[in-house]
Amino acid sequence: MEFQEFAQELRGVLYPRLSQGEAVRAMFLDISSFENDDQNPLYEIDLSTYRGYLGEHHGISRTAGKIIGHLDKEKFASKIYDLPEDEINLLLDRFNSRISGISSINVGNSLADEFEKIILASRRRRSRAKPASSIVTSHADIQPTDANLFVETGGKCPICGAKIVAFGERGGRPCEVVDITPLNVRKDYRTAVEYGVTNADMPEPGTAEGRIVLCCDCAVMYNTGPTAEEFKKVYEAKRMLLARSKLASEIPGFALDAEISKVLTGLAELRDFAELENLSMTALRIDQKINMDNHLLLEKIRDYVVRYYKFIENRCGQLETQGDLDFTLLASQVKTCYLRLRGLGQEETFQLIAEWMQEKTGTTSMIACEILTAFFVQNCEVFDDTAAR
């Protein structure tokens, strides 16, 4: 539903004694809450602008942008529920065919939800309407670091996984640079505790470490005021991206015996699974190393180890007998890589080590690299004993 249609149906019922401009402003005031009403930005907008929102070709993005982080649907719903019964019935008649499931029981919440959708949709349209080269949050121009931030993502939105395109290009979703630290936290650092991160750990807005590239849809939703879960997802995604970037920059300095590529090739080309000898064990070492909340990672590593450990052990033994591999040196190289990454989450560390192996050996099979990484988890080069922490 467009704002013009929504507002025209509400105006006469909710604000019968107000002018058009005053009525529209009152709608935005009733759907938002500001701590200091004297500094409410809605009063800075001319009534002529509000009046213009009732026209067919006037979008509300300017006003929506001022309140998008201060939406208060309960306040708007209460305004509806306080109406006399006959006026509520009038609203039901007007919106019954436009809002699915609306009833006398949920009329306030239904209209508040619809108003929020209209506001969010106006911001999305504004983001999509901008030239891709100018899309950036809280900054008038593209900063020199923005290209690096885009490269950091690998061409995928860190939140939803959608393909994104560099500024000015086509073939995917446009993207936007956002500050990771939420606006409400920047205004009042006491609220940081709600997100489970200390003030000192909150990324600094405007810095490369404190900004991230998201697709426009995710960026708009994030800028409305993220929940604790949404913030944590972005926060952890940035940590992972920084770790990837750091590893990528250090890869040339991470030695890895080139002969290990023969083991990876053997895994990738394995067809006769009858030659595999399952490891007769309960993968006790793995259970001691993987945190219990990472149960999916635990199961994946356990399956790889039980199925492929003996194959890798035998192949490495053959290469060492031939003088082509120094297994002690190889193990120390993997251990060094792990120690550089220690401090990240276990799933991130496991994935980054597998990617490092793929980068250094040139193998095309990521699964083979994951299997080899699992081997070194069992062999004690990757991850520490959780019982010793």
N, C-alpha and C positions, 0 to 999 in steps of 0.2 A: 504494500500500500504506500502511496506517495504521501508526503507530509501535508500537501494542500488538501487532499481529500480527508485525511485524518483530522486535521485542525478545523476544517469547515464544519464537520459533523459534531465536534466537541464544543466549539466556541459558544454557540448559542445556549447550550445546556450548562456548561461550567462557569462561563463568564458573561452572562447576559447583559450586564451593565457596563462592560468595558468596551473601549473602542477596539478596532481590529488589531492595531499595533500593540495595545496594552494586553489584549487577550492572548496573543501569540507569545509575548514576553512572559506572561503569567504561566503559560504551559511549560516553558523551559525552566522557570523558577520552581515549578511544582515537581519536576522530574529530576531536580538536582539539589545538592546540599553543599554549602561552603561554610567553613569554620567561622569566617569573619564576613558577615553579610554586608558590612560597609565597604568591603573590597570586592564584592561580587562583580565579576566582569560583565554579567548580563545587563547591568545598568549602564554600561559604557556604550552600548549599541543603540543607535537612533531608533525611535519608534517607526520611522519610515522604512527602515530595513526589515523590522518584524512584519510590518504590513505587507511588504513586498513578498514575503514568504508564502502568502496566500495566492500569489500568481502562479500560473502554470509553468513558467520557465525560470523560477528563482529557487535555487538549491539552498539548503540550510547548513552547508558544511562549515561556514564561518562560525556560526553560533554553536553548532555541534562540537566543533573543535575545542571550544572554551569549557564545555561541561562534560566532555567524554570521560574524564577521569573522576567525575564527581556525581555520577548518576545515582539516583536514589529512588528505586522503583517502589519501595514500600511507601514513601511519602506520596507519590502520585496515586498509588492504589488507594490509600486512605482518603485522598481527596474524592475519589469516586464513591467509595463506600459510605461517605458522610452525606451523600445526596439523598433527598427524599425518594421514597419508593417509586413514585410516578416518573421521576426524572431518570432513575436507573432503568426503568422499563423502556423509556424513550431511547436511551442509549443502546439497549439490547436490540430494539427494532432497527436502529440505524446500522449496527455493526454485525448483526446476526449472519448476514450473507457474506461478510467480508472477513470475519475472524472465526476460524473453525473452533467449535467446542465452547464458545463463549456462553455463559449462563448467568443467572442472578447470583449464583454462589461464587463465581470466579470473575465477575465482570471487571472488578478493579485490577486484579492481577493480569487479566488478559489484555486490558488496554495498556497497562504499564509495560508489559512484554512487547506489545506491538510498537509502542512509542520507542522503546529501546532499539528494536530492530530497524526502525526508520532512521534513527540517529546513527547507528553503526553503518548502515548501508550508505548513508550520505558520505561518510568518511572513506569508505572503500572506493566509491566512485571517484572521489577527489584524488585518491592515490593513483588509481588506474588512469585518470585523465591527464596526469602530469607526464611530460616527456621523461622517458626512462633516465635520461642524463641528469635530470634535476631531482630525482627522488632521493630524499635524505631527510631524516628526522632531526629537528632542532638545529639544523645548520642550513644557511642560505645557499651554499655552494658545495659541490662535491669536493671533499678533502683529498689530498694526495694519497692518504692511507686507505681510502675506500676501495681502490682497485685491489689492494692487498687483502682487505677484509673479504672481498668477493672470492678471490683465489682461495682463501682459507677455507671456504665452505665446500670446495670441490664441485661447485655448480648445483648443489642441492640445498634446499631450505633445511637448516638444522632441526627445525621443529616438526614439520609435516612431511619432509622428504621430497617435496615437489621440485621439479627441475626449475632452476632460476637462470636468468640470462644476465650477462654483464650489462652495465648501464649503456643504453642506446642500441642494444641488439634485440633480435627477435628469436622466436623459437622456444620460448618458455615463459614462465611468469616473471613479470617485473619484480624487482626487489627493492628493499629499503634498508637503510642503516638506522638502527635504533640503539639507544643507551640501555644497557642491561639493568642498571639500578633504577627501579621504578620511580616515577615522578613524586609520589607521596613520600617515599623514603628520602628523596633529595630535599624535600621541604621540611621533613621532620625525621631526623635520623633515629629517633626513639622507636619508630615503627619497624626498624630493621629486624627486631626480634621476632616479629610475626612471620618472617620469611626463613627463619632458622639460620641466619647468617649474621655474624657480628658486624658492627659498624666498620671495623678495620678491614674486614674482608669484602665489603661492598665494592664492586668495580668502580673506578673513578670515571664519571661521565665525561664524554668528549675525548677519551684516550683510546688508543688502539685496543688495549686490554679491556676497556670498559664498554666497547661497542661491538655489535654483531650484525651481520646481514641476514635478514629474513625475507621470505616472500611477502608481498604487500598484504595479503590476507592475514597472515600471522602477525605481521608488524602492527596492523591496525588493531587487531584484537589485543595484542600485548600492551599497546599504548593506552588502551582504555582503563588500565589498572589491573595488572596480573594477579591471579590468586597465588597463594604460596606454592602450589604445585606447578603452576605455569612459570613462575620465577625460577624455581629450582631446575626445571627442565632447560630453560635458557641458560642459566648459570652453569649447569653441568655440561651443556653442549659447548659453551665457550671454553671451559676448561679442557674439554676433549680436543677442540680445534686448536687451541694453543699448544697442547701436547703434541698433536700431529705436526704442527708447523715447526715446533722445536726439534722433533725427531727428524723431520725432512731436512732441516738445515744441518743436522749432525750426522746424517746417514753416511756421507763420504768418509767420516772419521771413525765409523763403527766397522771394525774388521769382521769378516765372516769367511771362513774357509770356503773357497769356491767349490771344493770337491763335494760339499754337502748337497750341491745341486743334483748330483747323481742319485742321492737318496730320495730327493723330492721327485725327480723324474721317475724313479722306480715306483713310488707311491701313486703318481698320477697315471702311470701306464699299467698299473696292476690290474690284471684281468682274471687270473686264476686264484681266486680267494681260498682255494683248498690249501695253498702253500702257507697260509697264515696260521700261526700257532697262537691261540689265545693265551694271554697271560693268566696263569692260575693264581689269582690274588683277589682281594676285596678292595683294591685301590685305596688302602688305608692311608698312604702318604697324601693322596689327593684330598681325602676327607679332612685331614689335618691342616691343609693349606688353603682351602677355599671357604670363604665365609658362608655360613648356612643360608643367608638371604640371597646368595647368588646360586640358587639351586639349579637353574637351567645351565649355567656355565659348568657347574659341578658335574651334571649328568653328561654334558657334551664331552668334557675332558675325560671322564671315566670311560665312556664308550670308546673314545679314540685310543686310550691307553690299553685297555683290555684287548682290543682288536689288533692294534698295530705296533705295540711296544716291542715285541720280540722280532718283528720284521725289521724295524729300524735298528735295533740292537745288533742283529745279525749282519745287516748291510754295512753298518759302520765298522763292525769287526772285520769284515772282508776288506774294506778299503784301508783299514789300519794295517792289516797283515800285508797288503800289497805296497804299503809305504805311501799311499795316496792321501792319508788322513791322519791328523794328530787329534784324537778325540779329546784328550785333556785340554788342548788349546781351544778346540771348538766349544767345549763346555764353558770355559772361562770367558769366551767371547759372548756367548748367550747370557751368562751371568752378568757381565758388564752392561749389556743392553738393558737387562731387567733392573739393575741397580740405578740406572739413569732414569728409569720410569717409575721407580718405587715412590709411592705417595699418591699415585692416581688410583682410581677404582680398579678392581681386579679384571672386570670385563674389558675396560679400556686398555689396560696393560697387555692382556692376552692378545687383543686384536692388533695393537700397535706392533708387538713383537712379530706376529705373523706377517704383517705388512712389511716390516723391515726385512724379513727373510725373503719375501717375494721380490722386493726392490733390489736386494743385493745379489740374488741368484738369477733373476730374470725369468723365473718359472711363471707359467700362466695359471697354475692351479693354486688358488687361495686355500682350498680345502687341504691340500697337501701341506701347505705351510702351517695351517692350524694343527694338523696331526703331529707335525714335527715339534711345534710349540708345546703341545700336550705331553709329548715324550719328555721334554725338558722340565715340565712341571713335576712329573713323576720322578725324574732323575735328580730333583732338588736344585736345579739352576734357576728356576722361575718360581716365585712366591715363597714366602716365609711360613714357618710353622705357626698357625694361629694360636696354638696353646702357649707359645713362648712370648706372646705379645702382652 
